[in-house]
Amino acid sequence: MVTASPKNDEIIRPIILGKNIKRYNYSWDNLWIINSHNGVKGKHRIDIEHDYPTIFEYLRQFLPQIEIRSDQGESWTNLRNCAYLDDFDKPKIAWGNLSLKCQFAYIKEPMMINAPSPFFATDKTYLLAILNSHVADFYIKNLGVTRNGGYFEYKPMFVEQFPIPFLSQDAQTYLTNLINTLEQPNLNSYRKETVELEIEEFVYKLYDLEDEEISIIKRGN
């Protein structure tokens, strides 16, 4: 790809694809993006030609295709403007745009995420338990239309409407500990199912749902 250079590391970033985002976790396919941004929040535009000559020479091999694309910044070597570019460096919750059920993952590392997979910056990992719950899936799916094969498009406009209840610090810690258990690499399937069930039951109580309401939600999942 690009000749190794410590300076190149300043703008070469790891990137995650939507297919890599799973329920509670994610994988990385060792893919990278040249983050030649067009300037954001007081940061000057990345001038690859003068400041990163080896990267510039690498990009030149893709001319003229890369030069005539529509989504570029001031120069063909720049990405288009992105107002939330700094949020990629923060802990965040991301999810696949199209899936059979809710698949939210917590990404602590500073990584880019490929569109159309949405995300929002937060360090509140307990939110994963609520967003991945049957309650959330039932609510969000009732805001849109399910496609062929049972796939649903989890647009931000649907997800952001889901009401999150106030949680005490003890409740937040409890859910966070359960999520940490699910992230253990050698967790067996029985233990995983037990923990997920424990999360579901806890979320039902958070929303003060009655048995009949819970039955309706379970049938929908």
Secondary structure, DSSP 8 states (H G I E B T S, - for coil): -----GGGGGTEEEEE-GGGB-SS-B---S-EEE-----BTTB----HHHH-HHHHHHHHTTTTGGGS-SSB-SSTTSB---TTGGGGGS-EEEE-SEESS--EEEE-S--EE-TT--EEE---TTHHHHHTSHHHHHHHHTTS---GGG-EE--HHHHTTS------HHHHHHHHHHHHHHT-TT--HHHHHHHHHHHHHHHHHHTT--HHHHHHHHHT-
